[in-house]
Amino acid sequence: MDNRLAPLLTHSKSLTRAEYRVLAHLTAHPLQVGKMTVRDLAQATYVSTATIMRLCRKLGFSGYSELIWHCKQLLSDTPHIGVEAGLSADLPALFGQFINNYQQTFRWVTEEKRRQFAALLREKESFFLYGAGFSYLFAEYLTKKLQVLGKTAFISGPGDSRNIFLSNAARYEVFIAVSRSGETEQVVDKATIAANVGMTVVAFTRASANTLAGMADLHFPLYDEAVHYDAEAAGVTSFESNLVLLMDLLLLEATG
């Protein structure tokens, strides 16, 4: 047992044998913390995922992701650097504005939208992702995350032949498009094909009305302080960091 995880065992008297077995497995295998999904842990300890969720609540956590985060904090050897009393953090002037922008996006990303995304991640196995320009980088980021979760995920962009998509579309269940403007011709074209062959279309775009958003079965609108999407290539805004935050939140909620 890793002594750094010992504080978790203080609640052992209130746990069932199955719940204690899960906790004992975590403390005995610290190198696996953060690498196992809730389903992996359930399989390794011969319990249901519901048992693990009950354990999380008994320990005072909202879910599996929060429990794992706490375990990682206990296992961290990095010393915490205290902030001297009376000194405020030297934050950039735009920090507060970025936080406000993030909060605006998450007001639009409703619980129902997050629930739908989680259902897709649980029920579907094959995902085709598409992005152009800077958006390709974020589509690729999400592709890698899906692959780590064991999903079949393929990334494509304008540099690929249109025939690549036409030849492979029928093999995939979900089409995920990342487009800041929601008007990029190649992206809208692929989304149209995806919808026609029966794929579920998920879109990440700026919140203002756009063609791709109107086509999507599930649309995630992001706050964008740029006046017009044509300025996106030159301007630096909170849009991209907003997008990564949203993707990670969706994945954490869907797998936690």
Accessible surface in RSA format (square Angstrom, percent):
REM  Atomic radii and reference values for relative SASA: ProtOr
REM  Chains: A
REM  Algorithm: Lee & Richards
REM  Probe-radius: 1.40
REM  Slices: 20
REM RES _ NUM      All-atoms   Total-Side   Main-Chain    Non-polar    All polar
REM                ABS   REL    ABS   REL    ABS   REL    ABS   REL    ABS   REL
RES MET A   1   127.43  66.0  59.75  39.5  67.67 161.1  52.63  44.7  74.80  99.1
RES ASP A   2    25.42  17.8  16.21  16.1   9.21  21.8  10.92  25.7  14.50  14.5
RES ASN A   3   118.39  81.6 105.72 102.2  12.66  30.5  29.85  71.9  88.53  85.6
RES ARG A   4    98.17  41.2  87.49  44.6  10.68  25.4  53.97  73.8  44.20  26.8
RES LEU A   5     0.00   0.0   0.00   0.0   0.00   0.0   0.00   0.0   0.00   0.0
RES ALA A   6    35.29  32.4  31.40  48.5   3.89   8.9  31.55  44.4   3.74   9.9
RES PRO A   7    70.07  51.1  59.50  54.2  10.56  38.4  64.30  53.1   5.76  35.8
RES LEU A   8     7.10   4.0   5.62   4.0   1.48   3.7   7.10   5.0   0.00   0.0
RES LEU A   9    36.31  20.2  30.96  22.1   5.36  13.5  31.32  22.0   4.99  13.4
RES THR A  10   106.53  75.8  70.83  71.8  35.70  85.1  71.63  96.2  34.90  52.8
RES HIS A  11    82.44  45.1  77.11  53.6   5.33  13.6  46.39  47.8  36.04  41.9
RES SER A  12    37.82  32.0  29.31  39.1   8.50  19.6   6.65  14.2  31.17  43.7
RES LYS A  13   208.20 101.6 170.34 104.5  37.85  90.1 121.86 109.7  86.34  92.0
RES SER A  14    70.81  59.8  48.09  64.2  22.73  52.4  54.76 116.6  16.05  22.5
RES LEU A  15    21.72  12.1   0.00   0.0  21.72  54.6   0.84   0.6  20.88  56.2
RES THR A  16    70.17  49.9  62.68  63.5   7.49  17.9  67.13  90.2   3.04   4.6
RES ARG A  17   218.18  91.6 206.16 105.1  12.02  28.6  81.55 111.4 136.63  82.8
RES ALA A  18    30.16  27.7  28.15  43.4   2.02   4.6  28.18  39.7   1.98   5.2
RES GLU A  19     2.77   1.6   2.77   2.1   0.00   0.0   0.29   0.6   2.48   2.0
RES TYR A  20    95.65  44.7  95.65  54.4   0.00   0.0  60.33  45.3  35.32  43.5
RES ARG A  21   103.30  43.4  99.29  50.6   4.01   9.5  55.33  75.6  47.97  29.1
RES VAL A  22     0.00   0.0   0.00   0.0   0.00   0.0   0.00   0.0   0.00   0.0
RES LEU A  23     0.00   0.0   0.00   0.0   0.00   0.0   0.00   0.0   0.00   0.0
RES ALA A  24    34.70  31.9  32.41  50.0   2.30   5.2  33.23  46.8   1.47   3.9
RES HIS A  25    33.33  18.2  28.29  19.7   5.05  12.9  22.14  22.8  11.20  13.0
RES LEU A  26     5.93   3.3   5.06   3.6   0.87   2.2   5.93   4.2   0.00   0.0
RES THR A  27     3.81   2.7   3.81   3.9   0.00   0.0   0.00   0.0   3.81   5.8
RES ALA A  28    55.72  51.2  33.77  52.1  21.95  49.9  34.28  48.3  21.44  56.8
RES HIS A  29    71.11  38.9  65.91  45.8   5.20  13.3  41.77  43.0  29.34  34.1
RES PRO A  30    33.60  24.5  28.19  25.7   5.41  19.7  28.27  23.3   5.33  33.1
RES LEU A  31   153.15  85.3 145.60 104.2   7.55  19.0 148.96 104.6   4.19  11.3
RES GLN A  32    67.33  37.7  66.62  48.7   0.71   1.7  24.81  52.8  42.53  32.3
RES VAL A  33    14.83   9.8   0.71   0.6  14.12  34.0   1.81   1.6  13.03  35.3
RES GLY A  34    36.75  45.3   0.00   N/A  36.75  45.3   5.08  13.9  31.67  70.9
RES LYS A  35   162.80  79.4 130.16  79.9  32.65  77.7  88.77  79.9  74.04  78.9
RES MET A  36    30.50  15.8  24.13  16.0   6.37  15.2  24.34  20.7   6.16   8.2
RES THR A  37    45.95  32.7  40.72  41.3   5.23  12.5  41.95  56.3   4.00   6.0
RES VAL A  38     8.33   5.5   8.33   7.5   0.00   0.0   8.33   7.2   0.00   0.0
RES ARG A  39   121.22  50.9 116.27  59.3   4.95  11.8  56.20  76.8  65.03  39.4
RES ASP A  40    61.39  43.0  57.37  57.1   4.03   9.5  12.06  28.4  49.34  49.2
RES LEU A  41     0.15   0.1   0.15   0.1   0.00   0.0   0.15   0.1   0.00   0.0
RES ALA A  42     7.09   6.5   6.73  10.4   0.36   0.8   6.76   9.5   0.34   0.9
RES GLN A  43   143.38  80.2 128.89  94.2  14.48  34.5  49.41 105.2  93.97  71.3
RES ALA A  44    43.48  40.0  16.65  25.7  26.83  61.0  28.39  40.0  15.10  40.0
RES THR A  45     3.57   2.5   1.51   1.5   2.06   4.9   3.57   4.8   0.00   0.0
RES TYR A  46   188.20  87.9 159.23  90.6  28.97  75.4 121.81  91.5  66.40  81.9
RES VAL A  47    23.19  15.3   2.01   1.8  21.19  51.0  12.03  10.5  11.16  30.3
RES SER A  48    60.41  51.0  47.22  63.0  13.19  30.4  48.92 104.2  11.49  16.1
RES THR A  49    55.66  39.6  53.04  53.8   2.62   6.2  21.77  29.2  33.89  51.2
RES ALA A  50    51.25  47.1  45.25  69.8   5.99  13.6  50.76  71.5   0.49   1.3
RES THR A  51    11.98   8.5  11.98  12.1   0.00   0.0   1.74   2.3  10.25  15.5
RES ILE A  52     0.00   0.0   0.00   0.0   0.00   0.0   0.00   0.0   0.00   0.0
RES MET A  53    47.96  24.8  47.96  31.7   0.00   0.0  45.76  38.9   2.19   2.9
RES ARG A  54   110.07  46.2 108.90  55.5   1.16   2.8  42.78  58.5  67.29  40.8
RES LEU A  55     0.00   0.0   0.00   0.0   0.00   0.0   0.00   0.0   0.00   0.0
RES CYS A  56     0.00   0.0   0.00   0.0   0.00   0.0   0.00   0.0   0.00   0.0
RES ARG A  57   142.62  59.9 124.19  63.3  18.44  43.9  59.54  81.4  83.09  50.4
RES LYS A  58    87.44  42.7  61.64  37.8  25.81  61.4  57.21  51.5  30.23  32.2
RES LEU A  59    15.90   8.9   1.17   0.8  14.72  37.0   1.80   1.3  14.10  37.9
RES GLY A  60    63.35  78.1   0.00   N/A  63.35  78.1  34.97  96.0  28.38  63.6
RES PHE A  61    27.15  13.6  22.67  14.0   4.48  11.7  24.02  14.6   3.13   9.0
RES SER A  62    96.81  81.8  62.26  83.1  34.55  79.6  54.57 116.2  42.24  59.2
RES GLY A  63    11.77  14.5   0.00   N/A  11.77  14.5  11.77  32.3   0.00   0.0
RES TYR A  64    10.80   5.0  10.39   5.9   0.41   1.1   9.40   7.1   1.40   1.7
RES SER A  65    37.77  31.9  28.16  37.6   9.61  22.1  29.06  61.9   8.71  12.2
RES GLU A  66    71.54  41.1  65.48  49.5   6.06  14.4  27.81  53.8  43.74  35.7
RES LEU A  67     0.00   0.0   0.00   0.0   0.00   0.0   0.00   0.0   0.00   0.0
RES ILE A  68    14.52   8.3  14.52  10.8   0.00   0.0  14.52  10.5   0.00   0.0
RES TRP A  69   151.15  60.7 150.29  72.7   0.86   2.0 126.89  67.7  24.26  39.4
RES HIS A  70    53.97  29.5  53.97  37.5   0.00   0.0  33.99  35.0  19.99  23.3
RES CYS A  71     0.00   0.0   0.00   0.0   0.00   0.0   0.00   0.0   0.00   0.0
RES LYS A  72   101.89  49.7  96.17  59.0   5.72  13.6  49.05  44.2  52.83  56.3
RES GLN A  73    70.96  39.7  60.68  44.3  10.29  24.5  14.43  30.7  56.53  42.9
RES LEU A  74    47.52  26.5  34.79  24.9  12.72  32.0  38.49  27.0   9.03  24.3
RES LEU A  75    26.83  14.9  20.01  14.3   6.82  17.2  20.01  14.1   6.82  18.4
RES SER A  76    52.17  44.1  26.25  35.0  25.92  59.7  24.31  51.8  27.86  39.0
RES ASP A  77   121.14  84.9  90.83  90.4  30.30  71.7  42.08  99.0  79.06  78.8
RES THR A  78    98.89  70.3  88.95  90.2   9.94  23.7  59.74  80.2  39.15  59.2
RES PRO A  79   106.12  77.3  89.65  81.7  16.47  59.9 100.38  82.9   5.74  35.7
RES HIS A  80   156.44  85.5 125.71  87.4  30.74  78.6  89.43  92.2  67.01  78.0
RES ILE A  81   159.93  91.0 132.26  98.5  27.67  66.7 136.04  98.0  23.89  64.8
RES GLY A  82    68.34  84.3   0.00   N/A  68.34  84.3  42.67 117.1  25.66  57.5
RES VAL A  83   119.47  78.6  88.29  79.9  31.18  75.1  92.18  80.1  27.28  74.0
RES GLU A  84   126.52  72.6 114.26  86.4  12.25  29.2  45.31  87.6  81.21  66.3
RES ALA A  85   106.70  98.1  69.51 107.3  37.20  84.6  79.64 112.2  27.06  71.7
RES GLY A  86    85.92 106.0   0.00   N/A  85.92 106.0  44.14 121.1  41.78  93.6
RES LEU A  87   111.96  62.4  97.89  70.0  14.07  35.4  99.81  70.1  12.15  32.7
RES SER A  88   107.03  90.4  76.90 102.6  30.12  69.4  51.55 109.8  55.47  77.7
RES ALA A  89    72.07  66.3  43.58  67.3  28.48  64.8  52.53  74.0  19.53  51.7
RES ASP A  90   149.22 104.5 115.30 114.8  33.92  80.2  43.01 101.2 106.20 105.9
RES LEU A  91    98.49  54.9  76.49  54.7  22.01  55.3  77.03  54.1  21.47  57.8
RES PRO A  92    94.93  69.2  78.16  71.2  16.77  61.0  90.42  74.7   4.51  28.0
RES ALA A  93   108.14  99.4  66.08 102.0  42.07  95.7  77.55 109.2  30.59  81.0
RES LEU A  94   103.42  57.6 102.94  73.6   0.47   1.2 103.20  72.5   0.22   0.6
RES PHE A  95    93.34  46.7  88.27  54.7   5.07  13.2  93.01  56.4   0.33   1.0
RES GLY A  96    39.24  48.4   0.00   N/A  39.24  48.4  34.23  93.9   5.01  11.2
RES GLN A  97    82.14  45.9  76.05  55.6   6.09  14.5  28.51  60.7  53.63  40.7
RES PHE A  98    51.14  25.6  51.14  31.7   0.00   0.0  51.14  31.0   0.00   0.0
RES ILE A  99    60.61  34.5  60.61  45.2   0.00   0.0  60.61  43.6   0.00   0.0
RES ASN A 100    89.86  62.0  86.62  83.7   3.24   7.8  22.48  54.1  67.38  65.1
RES ASN A 101     9.76   6.7   9.18   8.9   0.58   1.4   0.58   1.4   9.18   8.9
RES TYR A 102    34.09  15.9  34.09  19.4   0.00   0.0  22.61  17.0  11.48  14.2
RES GLN A 103    92.28  51.6  87.91  64.2   4.36  10.4  27.48  58.5  64.80  49.1
RES GLN A 104    43.96  24.6  43.96  32.1   0.00   0.0   9.34  19.9  34.62  26.3
RES THR A 105     0.00   0.0   0.00   0.0   0.00   0.0   0.00   0.0   0.00   0.0
RES PHE A 106    62.09  31.1  48.78  30.2  13.31  34.6  49.01  29.7  13.07  37.4
RES ARG A 107   153.35  64.4 126.84  64.7  26.51  63.1  71.52  97.7  81.83  49.6
RES TRP A 108    87.74  35.2  81.25  39.3   6.48  15.2  62.62  33.4  25.12  40.8
RES VAL A 109     1.25   0.8   0.28   0.3   0.97   2.3   0.28   0.2   0.97   2.6
RES THR A 110    64.60  45.9  57.63  58.4   6.97  16.6  60.83  81.7   3.76   5.7
RES GLU A 111   132.71  76.2 126.82  95.9   5.89  14.0  39.86  77.1  92.85  75.8
RES GLU A 112    83.87  48.2  79.46  60.1   4.41  10.5  49.25  95.3  34.63  28.3
RES LYS A 113    48.49  23.7  48.49  29.8   0.00   0.0  25.58  23.0  22.92  24.4
RES ARG A 114    59.02  24.8  55.63  28.4   3.39   8.1   5.53   7.6  53.49  32.4
RES ARG A 115   127.70  53.6 120.95  61.7   6.75  16.1  65.80  89.9  61.90  37.5
RES GLN A 116    59.47  33.3  56.30  41.1   3.17   7.5  18.24  38.8  41.23  31.3
RES PHE A 117     4.80   2.4   4.61   2.9   0.19   0.5   4.61   2.8   0.19   0.5
RES ALA A 118    10.89  10.0  10.83  16.7   0.07   0.2  10.85  15.3   0.05   0.1
RES ALA A 119    17.06  15.7  17.06  26.3   0.00   0.0  17.06  24.0   0.00   0.0
RES LEU A 120    23.06  12.8  22.81  16.3   0.25   0.6  22.87  16.1   0.19   0.5
RES LEU A 121     7.93   4.4   5.04   3.6   2.89   7.3   5.29   3.7   2.64   7.1
RES ARG A 122   121.70  51.1  94.04  47.9  27.66  65.9  36.26  49.6  85.44  51.8
RES GLU A 123   120.24  69.0  91.24  69.0  29.00  69.1  39.53  76.5  80.71  65.9
RES LYS A 124    60.87  29.7  60.80  37.3   0.07   0.2   8.87   8.0  52.00  55.4
RES GLU A 125    95.10  54.6  95.00  71.9   0.10   0.2  56.89 110.0  38.21  31.2
RES SER A 126    14.04  11.9  14.04  18.7   0.00   0.0  11.15  23.7   2.89   4.0
RES PHE A 127     2.32   1.2   2.32   1.4   0.00   0.0   2.32   1.4   0.00   0.0
RES PHE A 128     0.00   0.0   0.00   0.0   0.00   0.0   0.00   0.0   0.00   0.0
RES LEU A 129     0.00   0.0   0.00   0.0   0.00   0.0   0.00   0.0   0.00   0.0
RES TYR A 130     1.94   0.9   1.94   1.1   0.00   0.0   0.85   0.6   1.09   1.3
RES GLY A 131     0.00   0.0   0.00   N/A   0.00   0.0   0.00   0.0   0.00   0.0
RES ALA A 132    19.78  18.2  11.67  18.0   8.11  18.4  11.79  16.6   7.99  21.2
RES GLY A 133    62.66  77.3   0.00   N/A  62.66  77.3  45.90 126.0  16.77  37.6
RES PHE A 134   110.71  55.4 102.91  63.7   7.80  20.3 103.92  63.0   6.80  19.4
RES SER A 135    11.17   9.4   9.01  12.0   2.16   5.0   2.70   5.7   8.47  11.9
RES TYR A 136    67.91  31.7  67.91  38.6   0.00   0.0  43.12  32.4  24.79  30.6
RES LEU A 137    98.91  55.1  92.00  65.8   6.91  17.4  92.46  64.9   6.46  17.4
RES PHE A 138    31.12  15.6  31.10  19.3   0.02   0.0  31.12  18.9   0.00   0.0
RES ALA A 139     0.00   0.0   0.00   0.0   0.00   0.0   0.00   0.0   0.00   0.0
RES GLU A 140    59.56  34.2  59.56  45.1   0.00   0.0   7.10  13.7  52.46  42.8
RES TYR A 141    68.30  31.9  62.64  35.6   5.66  14.7  59.75  44.9   8.55  10.5
RES LEU A 142     1.01   0.6   1.01   0.7   0.00   0.0   1.01   0.7   0.00   0.0
RES THR A 143     0.76   0.5   0.76   0.8   0.00   0.0   0.76   1.0   0.00   0.0
RES LYS A 144   114.10  55.7 113.26  69.5   0.84   2.0  63.28  57.0  50.82  54.1
RES LYS A 145    77.53  37.8  75.71  46.5   1.82   4.3  27.98  25.2  49.55  52.8
RES LEU A 146     0.14   0.1   0.14   0.1   0.00   0.0   0.14   0.1   0.00   0.0
RES GLN A 147    78.22  43.7  62.73  45.8  15.50  36.9  24.41  51.9  53.82  40.8
RES VAL A 148   128.07  84.3  96.90  87.7  31.16  75.1 104.72  91.0  23.35  63.3
RES LEU A 149    56.23  31.3  29.46  21.1  26.77  67.3  32.96  23.2  23.26  62.6
RES GLY A 150    60.70  74.9   0.00   N/A  60.70  74.9  34.56  94.8  26.14  58.5
RES LYS A 151    28.63  14.0  20.16  12.4   8.47  20.2  11.58  10.4  17.04  18.2
RES THR A 152    76.94  54.7  70.14  71.1   6.80  16.2  41.31  55.5  35.63  53.9
RES ALA A 153    10.94  10.1   0.00   0.0  10.94  24.9   0.23   0.3  10.71  28.4
RES PHE A 154    76.26  38.2  74.44  46.1   1.82   4.7  76.26  46.2   0.00   0.0
RES ILE A 155    33.23  18.9  26.39  19.7   6.84  16.5  26.39  19.0   6.84  18.6
RES SER A 156     2.10   1.8   2.10   2.8   0.00   0.0   0.00   0.0   2.10   2.9
RES GLY A 157     4.35   5.4   0.00   N/A   4.35   5.4   3.38   9.3   0.97   2.2
RES PRO A 158    58.11  42.4  32.80  29.9  25.31  92.0  35.23  29.1  22.88 142.2
RES GLY A 159    83.68 103.2   0.00   N/A  83.68 103.2  44.47 122.0  39.22  87.8
RES ASP A 160    57.15  40.0  43.26  43.1  13.90  32.9   5.74  13.5  51.41  51.3
RES SER A 161    62.52  52.8  44.40  59.3  18.13  41.8  44.26  94.2  18.27  25.6
RES ARG A 162   116.72  49.0 109.61  55.9   7.10  16.9  50.75  69.4  65.97  40.0
RES ASN A 163    97.24  67.1  96.65  93.4   0.59   1.4  22.17  53.4  75.07  72.6
RES ILE A 164    61.59  35.0  57.93  43.2   3.65   8.8  61.45  44.2   0.14   0.4
RES PHE A 165     1.34   0.7   1.23   0.8   0.11   0.3   1.23   0.7   0.11   0.3
RES LEU A 166    80.62  44.9  57.04  40.8  23.57  59.3  57.59  40.4  23.03  62.0
RES SER A 167    85.98  72.7  52.32  69.8  33.66  77.5  36.00  76.7  49.97  70.0
RES ASN A 168    29.16  20.1  29.16  28.2   0.00   0.0   2.20   5.3  26.96  26.1
RES ALA A 169     2.24   2.1   2.24   3.5   0.00   0.0   2.24   3.2   0.00   0.0
RES ALA A 170    93.10  85.6  60.28  93.0  32.82  74.7  64.54  90.9  28.56  75.7
RES ARG A 171   158.30  66.5 131.60  67.1  26.70  63.6  60.19  82.3  98.11  59.5
RES TYR A 172    17.30   8.1  10.08   5.7   7.22  18.8   1.95   1.5  15.35  18.9
RES GLU A 173    67.96  39.0  59.93  45.3   8.03  19.1  33.98  65.7  33.98  27.7
RES VAL A 174     0.39   0.3   0.39   0.3   0.00   0.0   0.39   0.3   0.00   0.0
RES PHE A 175     0.00   0.0   0.00   0.0   0.00   0.0   0.00   0.0   0.00   0.0
RES ILE A 176     0.95   0.5   0.95   0.7   0.00   0.0   0.95   0.7   0.00   0.0
RES ALA A 177     0.00   0.0   0.00   0.0   0.00   0.0   0.00   0.0   0.00   0.0
RES VAL A 178     1.15   0.8   1.15   1.0   0.00   0.0   1.15   1.0   0.00   0.0
RES SER A 179     3.29   2.8   1.24   1.7   2.05   4.7   2.82   6.0   0.47   0.7
RES ARG A 180     5.62   2.4   3.15   1.6   2.47   5.9   2.74   3.7   2.88   1.7
RES SER A 181     6.94   5.9   4.77   6.4   2.17   5.0   0.69   1.5   6.25   8.8
RES GLY A 182     0.22   0.3   0.00   N/A   0.22   0.3   0.22   0.6   0.00   0.0
RES GLU A 183    68.13  39.1  49.89  37.7  18.24  43.4  20.77  40.2  47.36  38.7
RES THR A 184    43.06  30.6  34.72  35.2   8.35  19.9  24.14  32.4  18.93  28.6
RES GLU A 185   140.96  80.9 132.63 100.3   8.33  19.8  50.36  97.4  90.60  74.0
RES GLN A 186    75.08  42.0  72.76  53.2   2.32   5.5  26.21  55.8  48.87  37.1
RES VAL A 187     0.82   0.5   0.82   0.7   0.00   0.0   0.82   0.7   0.00   0.0
RES VAL A 188    28.69  18.9  28.69  26.0   0.00   0.0  28.69  24.9   0.00   0.0
RES ASP A 189    40.97  28.7  35.26  35.1   5.71  13.5  18.34  43.2  22.63  22.6
RES LYS A 190    13.34   6.5  13.34   8.2   0.00   0.0   3.73   3.4   9.60  10.2
RES ALA A 191     0.00   0.0   0.00   0.0   0.00   0.0   0.00   0.0   0.00   0.0
RES THR A 192    56.43  40.1  55.75  56.5   0.68   1.6  47.30  63.5   9.13  13.8
RES ILE A 193    22.16  12.6  21.55  16.1   0.62   1.5  22.16  16.0   0.00   0.0
RES ALA A 194     0.00   0.0   0.00   0.0   0.00   0.0   0.00   0.0   0.00   0.0
RES ALA A 195    50.29  46.2  31.13  48.0  19.16  43.6  32.73  46.1  17.56  46.5
RES ASN A 196   119.92  82.7  83.18  80.4  36.74  88.5  26.34  63.4  93.58  90.4
RES VAL A 197    75.22  49.5  39.61  35.9  35.61  85.8  48.48  42.1  26.74  72.5
RES GLY A 198    66.62  82.2   0.00   N/A  66.62  82.2  35.55  97.6  31.07  69.6
RES MET A 199     8.99   4.7   2.24   1.5   6.75  16.1   3.12   2.7   5.88   7.8
RES THR A 200    35.11  25.0  32.55  33.0   2.57   6.1  12.99  17.5  22.12  33.4
RES VAL A 201     0.44   0.3   0.44   0.4   0.00   0.0   0.44   0.4   0.00   0.0
RES VAL A 202     0.23   0.2   0.23   0.2   0.00   0.0   0.23   0.2   0.00   0.0
RES ALA A 203     0.00   0.0   0.00   0.0   0.00   0.0   0.00   0.0   0.00   0.0
RES PHE A 204     1.35   0.7   0.73   0.5   0.62   1.6   0.76   0.5   0.59   1.7
RES THR A 205     0.00   0.0   0.00   0.0   0.00   0.0   0.00   0.0   0.00   0.0
RES ARG A 206    20.06   8.4  20.06  10.2   0.00   0.0   1.86   2.5  18.20  11.0
RES ALA A 207    37.68  34.6  14.88  23.0  22.80  51.9  15.09  21.2  22.59  59.9
RES SER A 208    61.71  52.1  47.47  63.3  14.24  32.8  51.57 109.8  10.14  14.2
RES ALA A 209   107.82  99.1  69.41 107.1  38.42  87.4  79.61 112.1  28.21  74.7
RES ASN A 210    17.08  11.8   1.69   1.6  15.39  37.1   7.80  18.8   9.28   9.0
RES THR A 211    62.26  44.3  50.65  51.3  11.61  27.7  39.28  52.8  22.98  34.7
RES LEU A 212     0.09   0.1   0.09   0.1   0.00   0.0   0.09   0.1   0.00   0.0
RES ALA A 213    20.35  18.7  11.12  17.2   9.23  21.0  11.38  16.0   8.97  23.8
RES GLY A 214    71.82  88.6   0.00   N/A  71.82  88.6  39.25 107.7  32.57  72.9
RES MET A 215    58.39  30.2  34.84  23.1  23.55  56.1  39.42  33.5  18.96  25.1
RES ALA A 216    19.80  18.2   0.00   0.0  19.80  45.0   0.02   0.0  19.78  52.4
RES ASP A 217    95.41  66.8  63.42  63.1  31.99  75.6  23.32  54.9  72.08  71.9
RES LEU A 218     7.12   4.0   5.38   3.9   1.73   4.4   7.12   5.0   0.00   0.0
RES HIS A 219    29.38  16.1  27.12  18.9   2.25   5.8  14.47  14.9  14.91  17.3
RES PHE A 220     0.00   0.0   0.00   0.0   0.00   0.0   0.00   0.0   0.00   0.0
RES PRO A 221    16.74  12.2  16.74  15.3   0.00   0.0  16.74  13.8   0.00   0.0
RES LEU A 222     0.00   0.0   0.00   0.0   0.00   0.0   0.00   0.0   0.00   0.0
RES TYR A 223    68.41  31.9  68.24  38.8   0.16   0.4  32.07  24.1  36.33  44.8
RES ASP A 224    17.68  12.4   1.32   1.3  16.35  38.7   1.32   3.1  16.35  16.3
RES GLU A 225    49.15  28.2  24.88  18.8  24.27  57.8  26.99  52.2  22.16  18.1
RES ALA A 226    15.75  14.5   3.74   5.8  12.01  27.3  11.55  16.3   4.20  11.1
RES VAL A 227   151.02  99.4 120.81 109.4  30.21  72.8 127.56 110.8  23.46  63.6
RES HIS A 228    90.51  49.5  89.65  62.3   0.86   2.2  63.46  65.4  27.05  31.5
RES TYR A 229    69.49  32.4  69.17  39.4   0.32   0.8  36.86  27.7  32.62  40.2
RES ASP A 230   107.43  75.2  79.86  79.5  27.56  65.2  33.61  79.1  73.82  73.6
RES ALA A 231    50.22  46.2  41.10  63.4   9.12  20.7  49.52  69.7   0.70   1.9
RES GLU A 232    43.08  24.7  39.15  29.6   3.94   9.4  15.88  30.7  27.20  22.2
RES ALA A 233    79.19  72.8  57.64  89.0  21.55  49.0  57.84  81.5  21.35  56.5
RES ALA A 234    97.02  89.2  62.67  96.7  34.35  78.1  71.16 100.2  25.86  68.5
RES GLY A 235    36.71  45.3   0.00   N/A  36.71  45.3  27.16  74.5   9.55  21.4
RES VAL A 236   145.05  95.4 112.77 102.1  32.28  77.8 115.46 100.3  29.60  80.3
RES THR A 237    21.02  15.0  12.01  12.2   9.01  21.5  13.41  18.0   7.61  11.5
RES SER A 238     0.00   0.0   0.00   0.0   0.00   0.0   0.00   0.0   0.00   0.0
RES PHE A 239     5.85   2.9   5.85   3.6   0.00   0.0   5.85   3.5   0.00   0.0
RES GLU A 240    45.00  25.8  44.87  33.9   0.13   0.3  29.18  56.4  15.82  12.9
RES SER A 241    46.01  38.9  36.97  49.3   9.04  20.8  42.86  91.3   3.15   4.4
RES ASN A 242     0.00   0.0   0.00   0.0   0.00   0.0   0.00   0.0   0.00   0.0
RES LEU A 243     1.70   0.9   1.70   1.2   0.00   0.0   1.70   1.2   0.00   0.0
RES VAL A 244    43.63  28.7  43.63  39.5   0.00   0.0  43.63  37.9   0.00   0.0
RES LEU A 245    80.42  44.8  76.89  55.0   3.53   8.9  77.22  54.2   3.20   8.6
RES LEU A 246     0.00   0.0   0.00   0.0   0.00   0.0   0.00   0.0   0.00   0.0
RES MET A 247     1.07   0.6   0.07   0.0   0.99   2.4   0.93   0.8   0.14   0.2
RES ASP A 248    42.62  29.9  41.45  41.3   1.17   2.8  18.86  44.4  23.76  23.7
RES LEU A 249    56.61  31.5  54.24  38.8   2.37   6.0  55.98  39.3   0.64   1.7
RES LEU A 250     2.81   1.6   0.93   0.7   1.88   4.7   1.28   0.9   1.53   4.1
RES LEU A 251    12.77   7.1  12.63   9.0   0.14   0.3  12.77   9.0   0.00   0.0
RES LEU A 252   100.97  56.2  99.43  71.1   1.54   3.9 100.43  70.5   0.54   1.5
RES GLU A 253    83.79  48.1  56.76  42.9  27.03  64.4  34.70  67.1  49.09  40.1
RES ALA A 254     8.58   7.9   0.04   0.1   8.54  19.4   0.38   0.5   8.20  21.7
RES THR A 255    31.44  22.4  27.93  28.3   3.50   8.3  15.54  20.9  15.89  24.0
RES GLY A 256    32.19  39.7   0.00   N/A  32.19  39.7  10.42  28.6  21.77  48.8
END  Absolute sums over single chains surface
CHAIN  1 A    13769.9      10848.3       2921.6       8127.5       5642.4
END  Absolute sums over all chains
TOTAL         13769.9      10848.3       2921.6       8127.5       5642.4
